[in-house]
Amino acid sequence: MGDVIKFVRPSLKEKAKGVTLCRSGHHKWTIDQRKQFDVKSGKLVTIRRCTRCNATRTTLD
């Protein structure tokens, strides 16, 4: 006879865990303070990073 393996199904809450918001375009943007100056264009740049999925967005100041 074989061993009995217990089957555990993850809940929907654990399965989604913040990813569905970012897929729908609802990111949680925070300002990244590490890099504030763009060397190529010579201008100040604000880099925003999503706290859930680490996507980046840049804007010129």
PQR file of N, CA, C, O and H, with PARSE charges and radii, in Angstrom:
ATOM      1  N   MET A   1       0.827  -1.181   0.000 -0.4000 1.5000
ATOM      2  CA  MET A   1       0.000   0.000   0.000 -0.0000 2.0000
ATOM      3  C   MET A   1       0.871   1.244   0.000  0.5500 1.7000
ATOM      4  O   MET A   1       1.996   1.228   0.499 -0.5500 1.4000
ATOM      5  N   GLY A   2       0.345   2.314  -0.559 -0.4000 1.5000
ATOM      6  CA  GLY A   2       1.071   3.571  -0.626 -0.0000 2.0000
ATOM      7  C   GLY A   2       0.738   4.473   0.557  0.5500 1.7000
ATOM      8  O   GLY A   2      -0.203   4.229   1.311 -0.5500 1.4000
ATOM      9  H   GLY A   2      -0.569   2.327  -0.965  0.4000 1.0000
ATOM     10  N   ASP A   3       1.521   5.496   0.686 -0.4000 1.5000
ATOM     11  CA  ASP A   3       1.279   6.469   1.750 -0.0000 2.0000
ATOM     12  C   ASP A   3       0.154   7.426   1.344  0.5500 1.7000
ATOM     13  O   ASP A   3      -0.021   7.737   0.166 -0.5500 1.4000
ATOM     14  H   ASP A   3       2.286   5.694   0.073  0.4000 1.0000
ATOM     15  N   VAL A   4      -0.584   7.874   2.322 -0.4000 1.5000
ATOM     16  CA  VAL A   4      -1.660   8.822   2.085 -0.0000 2.0000
ATOM     17  C   VAL A   4      -1.080  10.235   2.172  0.5500 1.7000
ATOM     18  O   VAL A   4      -0.445  10.594   3.164 -0.5500 1.4000
ATOM     19  H   VAL A   4      -0.442   7.622   3.279  0.4000 1.0000
ATOM     20  N   ILE A   5      -1.305  11.028   1.128 -0.4000 1.5000
ATOM     21  CA  ILE A   5      -0.800  12.389   1.081 -0.0000 2.0000
ATOM     22  C   ILE A   5      -1.973  13.337   1.332  0.5500 1.7000
ATOM     23  O   ILE A   5      -3.016  13.241   0.685 -0.5500 1.4000
ATOM     24  H   ILE A   5      -1.821  10.736   0.323  0.4000 1.0000
ATOM     25  N   LYS A   6      -1.787  14.232   2.262 -0.4000 1.5000
ATOM     26  CA  LYS A   6      -2.835  15.183   2.591 -0.0000 2.0000
ATOM     27  C   LYS A   6      -2.830  16.303   1.552  0.5500 1.7000
ATOM     28  O   LYS A   6      -1.787  16.899   1.281 -0.5500 1.4000
ATOM     29  H   LYS A   6      -0.939  14.310   2.787  0.4000 1.0000
ATOM     30  N   PHE A   7      -3.989  16.585   0.977 -0.4000 1.5000
ATOM     31  CA  PHE A   7      -4.120  17.615  -0.044 -0.0000 2.0000
ATOM     32  C   PHE A   7      -4.596  18.903   0.618  0.5500 1.7000
ATOM     33  O   PHE A   7      -5.665  18.943   1.227 -0.5500 1.4000
ATOM     34  H   PHE A   7      -4.836  16.101   1.198  0.4000 1.0000
ATOM     35  N   VAL A   8      -3.779  19.966   0.491 -0.4000 1.5000
ATOM     36  CA  VAL A   8      -4.134  21.262   1.064 -0.0000 2.0000
ATOM     37  C   VAL A   8      -4.285  22.264  -0.082  0.5500 1.7000
ATOM     38  O   VAL A   8      -3.345  22.501  -0.841 -0.5500 1.4000
ATOM     39  H   VAL A   8      -2.910  19.933  -0.004  0.4000 1.0000
ATOM     40  N   ARG A   9      -5.460  22.837  -0.196 -0.4000 1.5000
ATOM     41  CA  ARG A   9      -5.733  23.817  -1.243 -0.0000 2.0000
ATOM     42  C   ARG A   9      -5.524  25.219  -0.669  0.5500 1.7000
ATOM     43  O   ARG A   9      -6.080  25.537   0.382 -0.5500 1.4000
ATOM     44  H   ARG A   9      -6.224  22.645   0.420  0.4000 1.0000
ATOM     45  N   PRO A  10      -4.726  26.071  -1.343 -0.5600 1.5000
ATOM     46  CA  PRO A  10      -4.543  27.436  -0.838  0.2800 2.0000
ATOM     47  C   PRO A  10      -5.839  28.237  -0.992  0.5500 1.7000
ATOM     48  O   PRO A  10      -6.589  28.051  -1.951 -0.5500 1.4000
ATOM     49  N   SER A  11      -6.083  29.117  -0.046 -0.4000 1.5000
ATOM     50  CA  SER A  11      -7.281  29.941  -0.109 -0.0000 2.0000
ATOM     51  C   SER A  11      -7.136  30.971  -1.222  0.5500 1.7000
ATOM     52  O   SER A  11      -6.029  31.254  -1.681 -0.5500 1.4000
ATOM     53  H   SER A  11      -5.473  29.268   0.732  0.4000 1.0000
ATOM     54  N   LEU A  12      -8.252  31.521  -1.644 -0.4000 1.5000
ATOM     55  CA  LEU A  12      -8.215  32.534  -2.698 -0.0000 2.0000
ATOM     56  C   LEU A  12      -7.478  33.782  -2.250  0.5500 1.7000
ATOM     57  O   LEU A  12      -6.843  34.462  -3.056 -0.5500 1.4000
ATOM     58  H   LEU A  12      -9.151  31.292  -1.271  0.4000 1.0000
ATOM     59  N   LYS A  13      -7.563  34.081  -0.960 -0.4000 1.5000
ATOM     60  CA  LYS A  13      -6.878  35.258  -0.429 -0.0000 2.0000
ATOM     61  C   LYS A  13      -5.360  35.088  -0.531  0.5500 1.7000
ATOM     62  O   LYS A  13      -4.656  36.028  -0.900 -0.5500 1.4000
ATOM     63  H   LYS A  13      -8.078  33.529  -0.305  0.4000 1.0000
ATOM     64  N   GLU A  14      -4.859  33.908  -0.210 -0.4000 1.5000
ATOM     65  CA  GLU A  14      -3.420  33.643  -0.319 -0.0000 2.0000
ATOM     66  C   GLU A  14      -2.983  33.585  -1.778  0.5500 1.7000
ATOM     67  O   GLU A  14      -1.869  33.983  -2.118 -0.5500 1.4000
ATOM     68  H   GLU A  14      -5.431  33.144   0.090  0.4000 1.0000
ATOM     69  N   LYS A  15      -3.860  33.090  -2.625 -0.4000 1.5000
ATOM     70  CA  LYS A  15      -3.530  32.931  -4.030 -0.0000 2.0000
ATOM     71  C   LYS A  15      -3.368  34.291  -4.730  0.5500 1.7000
ATOM     72  O   LYS A  15      -2.454  34.460  -5.538 -0.5500 1.4000
ATOM     73  H   LYS A  15      -4.765  32.767  -2.348  0.4000 1.0000
ATOM     74  N   ALA A  16      -4.233  35.247  -4.430 -0.4000 1.5000
ATOM     75  CA  ALA A  16      -4.176  36.552  -5.084 -0.0000 2.0000
ATOM     76  C   ALA A  16      -3.134  37.451  -4.420  0.5500 1.7000
ATOM     77  O   ALA A  16      -2.244  37.955  -5.105 -0.5500 1.4000
ATOM     78  H   ALA A  16      -4.975  35.110  -3.773  0.4000 1.0000
ATOM     79  N   LYS A  17      -3.219  37.660  -3.140 -0.4000 1.5000
ATOM     80  CA  LYS A  17      -2.297  38.404  -2.286 -0.0000 2.0000
ATOM     81  C   LYS A  17      -1.695  39.648  -2.941  0.5500 1.7000
ATOM     82  O   LYS A  17      -0.479  39.721  -3.116 -0.5500 1.4000
ATOM     83  H   LYS A  17      -3.942  37.251  -2.584  0.4000 1.0000
ATOM     84  N   GLY A  18      -2.521  40.619  -3.303 -0.4000 1.5000
ATOM     85  CA  GLY A  18      -2.058  41.903  -3.796 -0.0000 2.0000
ATOM     86  C   GLY A  18      -1.703  41.955  -5.264  0.5500 1.7000
ATOM     87  O   GLY A  18      -1.514  43.044  -5.806 -0.5500 1.4000
ATOM     88  H   GLY A  18      -3.509  40.559  -3.161  0.4000 1.0000
ATOM     89  N   VAL A  19      -1.607  40.830  -5.921 -0.4000 1.5000
ATOM     90  CA  VAL A  19      -1.197  40.817  -7.322 -0.0000 2.0000
ATOM     91  C   VAL A  19      -2.342  41.293  -8.218  0.5500 1.7000
ATOM     92  O   VAL A  19      -2.100  41.913  -9.254 -0.5500 1.4000
ATOM     93  H   VAL A  19      -1.760  39.945  -5.481  0.4000 1.0000
ATOM     94  N   THR A  20      -3.574  41.009  -7.830 -0.4000 1.5000
ATOM     95  CA  THR A  20      -4.699  41.367  -8.682 -0.0000 2.0000
ATOM     96  C   THR A  20      -4.872  42.877  -8.770  0.5500 1.7000
ATOM     97  O   THR A  20      -5.323  43.382  -9.799 -0.5500 1.4000
ATOM     98  H   THR A  20      -3.771  40.505  -6.989  0.4000 1.0000
ATOM     99  N   LEU A  21      -4.526  43.606  -7.719 -0.4000 1.5000
ATOM    100  CA  LEU A  21      -4.631  45.058  -7.768 -0.0000 2.0000
ATOM    101  C   LEU A  21      -3.662  45.639  -8.792  0.5500 1.7000
ATOM    102  O   LEU A  21      -4.028  46.520  -9.571 -0.5500 1.4000
ATOM    103  H   LEU A  21      -4.160  43.196  -6.883  0.4000 1.0000
ATOM    104  N   CYS A  22      -2.434  45.147  -8.789 -0.4000 1.5000
ATOM    105  CA  CYS A  22      -1.426  45.657  -9.724 -0.0000 2.0000
ATOM    106  C   CYS A  22      -1.749  45.265 -11.166  0.5500 1.7000
ATOM    107  O   CYS A  22      -1.468  46.029 -12.089 -0.5500 1.4000
ATOM    108  H   CYS A  22      -2.137  44.432  -8.157  0.4000 1.0000
ATOM    109  N   ARG A  23      -2.322  44.110 -11.365 -0.4000 1.5000
ATOM    110  CA  ARG A  23      -2.705  43.699 -12.716 -0.0000 2.0000
ATOM    111  C   ARG A  23      -3.792  44.597 -13.280  0.5500 1.7000
ATOM    112  O   ARG A  23      -3.857  44.826 -14.488 -0.5500 1.4000
ATOM    113  H   ARG A  23      -2.550  43.489 -10.615  0.4000 1.0000
ATOM    114  N   SER A  24      -4.647  45.104 -12.398 -0.4000 1.5000
ATOM    115  CA  SER A  24      -5.733  45.974 -12.829 -0.0000 2.0000
ATOM    116  C   SER A  24      -5.288  47.423 -12.971  0.5500 1.7000
ATOM    117  O   SER A  24      -6.081  48.272 -13.377 -0.5500 1.4000
ATOM    118  H   SER A  24      -4.595  44.918 -11.417  0.4000 1.0000
ATOM    119  N   GLY A  25      -4.033  47.721 -12.642 -0.4000 1.5000
ATOM    120  CA  GLY A  25      -3.512  49.075 -12.787 -0.0000 2.0000
ATOM    121  C   GLY A  25      -3.594  49.913 -11.523  0.5500 1.7000
ATOM    122  O   GLY A  25      -3.353  51.120 -11.570 -0.5500 1.4000
ATOM    123  H   GLY A  25      -3.389  47.032 -12.312  0.4000 1.0000
ATOM    124  N   HIS A  26      -3.928  49.299 -10.394 -0.4000 1.5000
ATOM    125  CA  HIS A  26      -4.024  50.024  -9.128 -0.0000 2.0000
ATOM    126  C   HIS A  26      -2.769  49.759  -8.297  0.5500 1.7000
ATOM    127  O   HIS A  26      -2.798  48.988  -7.337 -0.5500 1.4000
ATOM    128  H   HIS A  26      -4.124  48.319 -10.356  0.4000 1.0000
ATOM    129  N   HIS A  27      -1.669  50.407  -8.679 -0.4000 1.5000
ATOM    130  CA  HIS A  27      -0.410  50.228  -7.966 -0.0000 2.0000
ATOM    131  C   HIS A  27      -0.387  51.069  -6.699  0.5500 1.7000
ATOM    132  O   HIS A  27      -1.163  52.014  -6.554 -0.5500 1.4000
ATOM    133  H   HIS A  27      -1.646  51.033  -9.459  0.4000 1.0000
ATOM    134  N   LYS A  28       0.498  50.723  -5.794 -0.4000 1.5000
ATOM    135  CA  LYS A  28       0.699  51.486  -4.571 -0.0000 2.0000
ATOM    136  C   LYS A  28       2.074  52.152  -4.690  0.5500 1.7000
ATOM    137  O   LYS A  28       3.082  51.577  -4.282 -0.5500 1.4000
ATOM    138  H   LYS A  28       1.129  49.956  -5.912  0.4000 1.0000
ATOM    139  N   TRP A  29       2.110  53.378  -5.257 -0.4000 1.5000
ATOM    140  CA  TRP A  29       3.361  54.052  -5.587 -0.0000 2.0000
ATOM    141  C   TRP A  29       3.958  54.729  -4.361  0.5500 1.7000
ATOM    142  O   TRP A  29       3.258  55.381  -3.587 -0.5500 1.4000
ATOM    143  H   TRP A  29       1.291  53.846  -5.589  0.4000 1.0000
ATOM    144  N   THR A  30       5.279  54.558  -4.200 -0.4000 1.5000
ATOM    145  CA  THR A  30       6.055  55.294  -3.209 -0.0000 2.0000
ATOM    146  C   THR A  30       7.287  55.852  -3.911  0.5500 1.7000
ATOM    147  O   THR A  30       7.762  55.277  -4.891 -0.5500 1.4000
ATOM    148  H   THR A  30       5.848  54.028  -4.829  0.4000 1.0000
ATOM    149  N   ILE A  31       7.797  56.958  -3.417 -0.4000 1.5000
ATOM    150  CA  ILE A  31       8.952  57.606  -4.033 -0.0000 2.0000
ATOM    151  C   ILE A  31      10.228  56.878  -3.617  0.5500 1.7000
ATOM    152  O   ILE A  31      10.453  56.627  -2.433 -0.5500 1.4000
ATOM    153  H   ILE A  31       7.411  57.425  -2.621  0.4000 1.0000
ATOM    154  N   ASP A  32      11.064  56.540  -4.610 -0.4000 1.5000
ATOM    155  CA  ASP A  32      12.343  55.881  -4.363 -0.0000 2.0000
ATOM    156  C   ASP A  32      13.419  56.954  -4.255  0.5500 1.7000
ATOM    157  O   ASP A  32      13.652  57.682  -5.219 -0.5500 1.4000
ATOM    158  H   ASP A  32      10.881  56.744  -5.572  0.4000 1.0000
ATOM    159  N   GLN A  33      14.073  57.068  -3.118 -0.4000 1.5000
ATOM    160  CA  GLN A  33      15.029  58.144  -2.849 -0.0000 2.0000
ATOM    161  C   GLN A  33      16.455  57.833  -3.309  0.5500 1.7000
ATOM    162  O   GLN A  33      17.318  58.707  -3.221 -0.5500 1.4000
ATOM    163  H   GLN A  33      13.884  56.476  -2.334  0.4000 1.0000
ATOM    164  N   ARG A  34      16.731  56.633  -3.790 -0.4000 1.5000
ATOM    165  CA  ARG A  34      18.102  56.254  -4.113 -0.0000 2.0000
ATOM    166  C   ARG A  34      18.669  56.984  -5.331  0.5500 1.7000
ATOM    167  O   ARG A  34      19.831  57.391  -5.310 -0.5500 1.4000
ATOM    168  H   ARG A  34      16.030  55.923  -3.862  0.4000 1.0000
ATOM    169  N   LYS A  35      17.882  57.158  -6.383 -0.4000 1.5000
ATOM    170  CA  LYS A  35      18.383  57.785  -7.603 -0.0000 2.0000
ATOM    171  C   LYS A  35      17.476  58.968  -7.945  0.5500 1.7000
ATOM    172  O   LYS A  35      16.302  58.779  -8.262 -0.5500 1.4000
ATOM    173  H   LYS A  35      16.938  56.828  -6.400  0.4000 1.0000
ATOM    174  N   GLN A  36      18.020  60.188  -7.883 -0.4000 1.5000
ATOM    175  CA  GLN A  36      17.202  61.363  -8.117 -0.0000 2.0000
ATOM    176  C   GLN A  36      17.668  62.195  -9.307  0.5500 1.7000
ATOM    177  O   GLN A  36      17.016  63.179  -9.657 -0.5500 1.4000
ATOM    178  H   GLN A  36      18.974  60.342  -7.625  0.4000 1.0000
ATOM    179  N   PHE A  37      18.774  61.824  -9.930 -0.4000 1.5000
ATOM    180  CA  PHE A  37      19.338  62.641 -11.007 -0.0000 2.0000
ATOM    181  C   PHE A  37      19.617  61.758 -12.214  0.5500 1.7000
ATOM    182  O   PHE A  37      20.283  60.730 -12.088 -0.5500 1.4000
ATOM    183  H   PHE A  37      19.303  61.025  -9.645  0.4000 1.0000
ATOM    184  N   ASP A  38      19.115  62.145 -13.384 -0.4000 1.5000
ATOM    185  CA  ASP A  38      19.368  61.415 -14.617 -0.0000 2.0000
ATOM    186  C   ASP A  38      20.605  61.997 -15.281  0.5500 1.7000
ATOM    187  O   ASP A  38      20.631  63.180 -15.618 -0.5500 1.4000
ATOM    188  H   ASP A  38      18.574  62.980 -13.487  0.4000 1.0000
ATOM    189  N   VAL A  39      21.622  61.181 -15.470 -0.4000 1.5000
ATOM    190  CA  VAL A  39      22.903  61.651 -15.986 -0.0000 2.0000
ATOM    191  C   VAL A  39      22.811  61.991 -17.471  0.5500 1.7000
ATOM    192  O   VAL A  39      23.410  62.971 -17.913 -0.5500 1.4000
ATOM    193  H   VAL A  39      21.601  60.220 -15.196  0.4000 1.0000
ATOM    194  N   LYS A  40      22.078  61.207 -18.241 -0.4000 1.5000
ATOM    195  CA  LYS A  40      22.023  61.422 -19.686 -0.0000 2.0000
ATOM    196  C   LYS A  40      21.332  62.730 -20.048  0.5500 1.7000
ATOM    197  O   LYS A  40      21.833  63.478 -20.887 -0.5500 1.4000
ATOM    198  H   LYS A  40      21.591  60.411 -17.882  0.4000 1.0000
ATOM    199  N   SER A  41      20.193  63.017 -19.432 -0.4000 1.5000
ATOM    200  CA  SER A  41      19.471  64.247 -19.777 -0.0000 2.0000
ATOM    201  C   SER A  41      19.870  65.417 -18.889  0.5500 1.7000
ATOM    202  O   SER A  41      19.592  66.566 -19.231 -0.5500 1.4000
ATOM    203  H   SER A  41      19.785  62.410 -18.750  0.4000 1.0000
ATOM    204  N   GLY A  42      20.511  65.155 -17.764 -0.4000 1.5000
ATOM    205  CA  GLY A  42      20.951  66.221 -16.878 -0.0000 2.0000
ATOM    206  C   GLY A  42      19.820  66.884 -16.120  0.5500 1.7000
ATOM    207  O   GLY A  42      19.898  68.073 -15.812 -0.5500 1.4000
ATOM    208  H   GLY A  42      20.737  64.222 -17.486  0.4000 1.0000
ATOM    209  N   LYS A  43      18.777  66.142 -15.818 -0.4000 1.5000
ATOM    210  CA  LYS A  43      17.622  66.701 -15.135 -0.0000 2.0000
ATOM    211  C   LYS A  43      17.295  65.894 -13.882  0.5500 1.7000
ATOM    212  O   LYS A  43      17.703  64.742 -13.736 -0.5500 1.4000
ATOM    213  H   LYS A  43      18.714  65.176 -16.069  0.4000 1.0000
ATOM    214  N   LEU A  44      16.550  66.531 -12.986 -0.4000 1.5000
ATOM    215  CA  LEU A  44      16.072  65.827 -11.802 -0.0000 2.0000
ATOM    216  C   LEU A  44      14.915  64.910 -12.193  0.5500 1.7000
ATOM    217  O   LEU A  44      14.042  65.289 -12.974 -0.5500 1.4000
ATOM    218  H   LEU A  44      16.219  67.467 -13.105  0.4000 1.0000
ATOM    219  N   VAL A  45      14.923  63.713 -11.643 -0.4000 1.5000
ATOM    220  CA  VAL A  45      13.922  62.715 -11.975 -0.0000 2.0000
ATOM    221  C   VAL A  45      13.361  62.149 -10.682  0.5500 1.7000
ATOM    222  O   VAL A  45      14.106  61.897  -9.736 -0.5500 1.4000
ATOM    223  H   VAL A  45      15.633  63.405 -11.008  0.4000 1.0000
ATOM    224  N   THR A  46      12.038  61.947 -10.638 -0.4000 1.5000
ATOM    225  CA  THR A  46      11.409  61.268  -9.522 -0.0000 2.0000
ATOM    226  C   THR A  46      11.089  59.848  -9.954  0.5500 1.7000
ATOM    227  O   THR A  46      10.369  59.633 -10.929 -0.5500 1.4000
ATOM    228  H   THR A  46      11.432  62.152 -11.407  0.4000 1.0000
ATOM    229  N   ILE A  47      11.626  58.883  -9.226 -0.4000 1.5000
ATOM    230  CA  ILE A  47      11.357  57.480  -9.520 -0.0000 2.0000
ATOM    231  C   ILE A  47      10.365  56.965  -8.490  0.5500 1.7000
ATOM    232  O   ILE A  47      10.612  57.017  -7.286 -0.5500 1.4000
ATOM    233  H   ILE A  47      12.211  59.057  -8.433  0.4000 1.0000
ATOM    234  N   ARG A  48       9.241  56.467  -8.984 -0.4000 1.5000
ATOM    235  CA  ARG A  48       8.223  55.891  -8.102 -0.0000 2.0000
ATOM    236  C   ARG A  48       8.239  54.384  -8.281  0.5500 1.7000
ATOM    237  O   ARG A  48       8.307  53.886  -9.404 -0.5500 1.4000
ATOM    238  H   ARG A  48       9.040  56.424  -9.963  0.4000 1.0000
ATOM    239  N   ARG A  49       8.175  53.653  -7.161 -0.4000 1.5000
ATOM    240  CA  ARG A  49       8.227  52.192  -7.174 -0.0000 2.0000
ATOM    241  C   ARG A  49       6.998  51.642  -6.462  0.5500 1.7000
ATOM    242  O   ARG A  49       6.624  52.134  -5.398 -0.5500 1.4000
ATOM    243  H   ARG A  49       8.120  54.058  -6.249  0.4000 1.0000
ATOM    244  N   CYS A  50       6.377  50.633  -7.037 -0.4000 1.5000
ATOM    245  CA  CYS A  50       5.212  49.993  -6.432 -0.0000 2.0000
ATOM    246  C   CYS A  50       5.690  49.088  -5.297  0.5500 1.7000
ATOM    247  O   CYS A  50       6.627  48.307  -5.464 -0.5500 1.4000
ATOM    248  H   CYS A  50       6.681  50.233  -7.902  0.4000 1.0000
ATOM    249  N   THR A  51       5.034  49.205  -4.139 -0.4000 1.5000
ATOM    250  CA  THR A  51       5.451  48.407  -2.989 -0.0000 2.0000
ATOM    251  C   THR A  51       4.998  46.959  -3.101  0.5500 1.7000
ATOM    252  O   THR A  51       5.543  46.088  -2.424 -0.5500 1.4000
ATOM    253  H   THR A  51       4.273  49.839  -4.003  0.4000 1.0000
ATOM    254  N   ARG A  52       4.016  46.692  -3.939 -0.4000 1.5000
ATOM    255  CA  ARG A  52       3.527  45.317  -4.081 -0.0000 2.0000
ATOM    256  C   ARG A  52       4.302  44.508  -5.115  0.5500 1.7000
ATOM    257  O   ARG A  52       4.690  43.371  -4.845 -0.5500 1.4000
ATOM    258  H   ARG A  52       3.572  47.399  -4.489  0.4000 1.0000
ATOM    259  N   CYS A  53       4.536  45.093  -6.319 -0.4000 1.5000
ATOM    260  CA  CYS A  53       5.125  44.320  -7.409 -0.0000 2.0000
ATOM    261  C   CYS A  53       6.458  44.865  -7.895  0.5500 1.7000
ATOM    262  O   CYS A  53       7.029  44.299  -8.827 -0.5500 1.4000
ATOM    263  H   CYS A  53       4.220  46.017  -6.537  0.4000 1.0000
ATOM    264  N   ASN A  54       6.982  45.933  -7.310 -0.4000 1.5000
ATOM    265  CA  ASN A  54       8.267  46.549  -7.648 -0.0000 2.0000
ATOM    266  C   ASN A  54       8.330  47.089  -9.071  0.5500 1.7000
ATOM    267  O   ASN A  54       9.417  47.165  -9.644 -0.5500 1.4000
ATOM    268  H   ASN A  54       6.518  46.393  -6.553  0.4000 1.0000
ATOM    269  N   ALA A  55       7.201  47.464  -9.655 -0.4000 1.5000
ATOM    270  CA  ALA A  55       7.207  48.145 -10.945 -0.0000 2.0000
ATOM    271  C   ALA A  55       7.694  49.571 -10.738  0.5500 1.7000
ATOM    272  O   ALA A  55       7.491  50.142  -9.666 -0.5500 1.4000
ATOM    273  H   ALA A  55       6.318  47.403  -9.190  0.4000 1.0000
ATOM    274  N   THR A  56       8.338  50.159 -11.754 -0.4000 1.5000
ATOM    275  CA  THR A  56       8.867  51.501 -11.621 -0.0000 2.0000
ATOM    276  C   THR A  56       8.206  52.451 -12.611  0.5500 1.7000
ATOM    277  O   THR A  56       7.767  52.044 -13.687 -0.5500 1.4000
ATOM    278  H   THR A  56       8.503  49.695 -12.625  0.4000 1.0000
ATOM    279  N   ARG A  57       8.141  53.739 -12.226 -0.4000 1.5000
ATOM    280  CA  ARG A  57       7.606  54.787 -13.070 -0.0000 2.0000
ATOM    281  C   ARG A  57       8.441  56.025 -12.818  0.5500 1.7000
ATOM    282  O   ARG A  57       8.705  56.374 -11.668 -0.5500 1.4000
ATOM    283  H   ARG A  57       8.497  54.070 -11.352  0.4000 1.0000
ATOM    284  N   THR A  58       8.861  56.695 -13.889 -0.4000 1.5000
ATOM    285  CA  THR A  58       9.689  57.895 -13.731 -0.0000 2.0000
ATOM    286  C   THR A  58       8.956  59.120 -14.238  0.5500 1.7000
ATOM    287  O   THR A  58       8.213  59.058 -15.218 -0.5500 1.4000
ATOM    288  H   THR A  58       8.647  56.411 -14.824  0.4000 1.0000
ATOM    289  N   THR A  59       9.174  60.231 -13.559 -0.4000 1.5000
ATOM    290  CA  THR A  59       8.616  61.509 -13.983 -0.0000 2.0000
ATOM    291  C   THR A  59       9.704  62.572 -13.867  0.5500 1.7000
ATOM    292  O   THR A  59      10.516  62.542 -12.942 -0.5500 1.4000
ATOM    293  H   THR A  59       9.777  60.281 -12.763  0.4000 1.0000
ATOM    294  N   LEU A  60       9.713  63.508 -14.811 -0.4000 1.5000
ATOM    295  CA  LEU A  60      10.667  64.613 -14.768 -0.0000 2.0000
ATOM    296  C   LEU A  60      10.134  65.706 -13.853  0.5500 1.7000
ATOM    297  O   LEU A  60       8.933  65.975 -13.832 -0.5500 1.4000
ATOM    298  H   LEU A  60       9.053  63.532 -15.562  0.4000 1.0000
ATOM    299  N   ASP A  61      11.022  66.330 -13.102 -0.4000 1.5000
ATOM    300  CA  ASP A  61      10.628  67.413 -12.203 -0.0000 2.0000
ATOM    301  C   ASP A  61      10.992  68.753 -12.798  0.5500 1.7000
ATOM    302  O   ASP A  61      10.738  69.790 -12.184 -0.5500 1.4000
ATOM    303  H   ASP A  61      11.998  66.111 -13.119  0.4000 1.0000
TER
END
